[in-house]
Every structure is written in structure tokens, then in C-alpha cells.
């Protein structure tokens, strides 16, 4: 079933949007299939008040919504900048303290695998019109299962003009 998302308002950072996205993301992470371990949603154009605060004076992150192991603010900034520059695959990607290597580059998405030898897992970074979705998964979930779920979520957001 999933959660119905309202159409996007002009500013993706409004409270009602964040609430709707939160509900959606919680549903995805808490889904019985447990395919996705964490999801973070980052606006492609963070609004002035979020981006101009220095990290030391404020704990504010550019991440709009997240569920599961948290992507830290510097990690989110690096992922966003490198995705927009098309260079995410050139170096390791860090999310929630884990290291990933991008192994697959698609027109709107990057897929990678966890570099840890102890656990298998991966990362999915995909863009919609206004948002960047960063999702991670770990075994027993496989990329072949987690990727379609995240891409479907992205398609849904695009359809709603996010």
C-alpha cells in the first residue's frame, strides 16, 4: 500500500512535506521485508538557512528526513556535492560511519557496496527533481532487492513533483 504523498509545495523543506516524507521513509525502513536499513533525504538545493550555518555553531544538518543509522552532516554534504558534480564514484563514500565503494553508475543513480569484510551490504544514491535519496542495506537484503524498492520510491517522488 505505502503512504500517499501530497503533491510537492514550492519549497521542499516545508513542515508538511517533511512530515509526509518522514511517514513515507519510516514505512520503507520499517517495512516487513526489511530490505532497506536506512534512508536519508537531502534537498538538492538546501535552503539558505540550512546551508549557511557553520557546523560548529549548530547541529543543523542539510538532511531533511532520515530513518535508521544516521548519515552525518559532513557525509551528507560530501554525498550531495559529489553527486551533483557526477564524481561520487571516484572515491569511497561514507554514510553513517560506514565506507562504500560505488560500483555502478546510472543516469540518476549510483549504487555501491559496503567495503567491510564483516558484513555485506550496499548504498543506493538516487536523485529526483528536488531531492537526493541516500539508502543503505545490509545482508540478508541484496542489492537486487533493495535497489528496485528505492528506485520505486524515487519514481513516486518524481511523479509527485519532488
Buried (B, 14 or more C-beta within 10 A) or exposed (E): EEBEBEEBEEEBBEEEBBEBBBBBBBBBBEEEEBBBBBBBBBBBEBEEEBEEBEEEEEEBBBBBBBBBBBBBBEBBBBBBEBBEEEEBBEEEBBBBEBEBBBEBEEEEBBBBBBEEEEEBBBBBBBBBEBBBBBBBBBEEBEBEBBBEBBBEBBEBBBEBBB
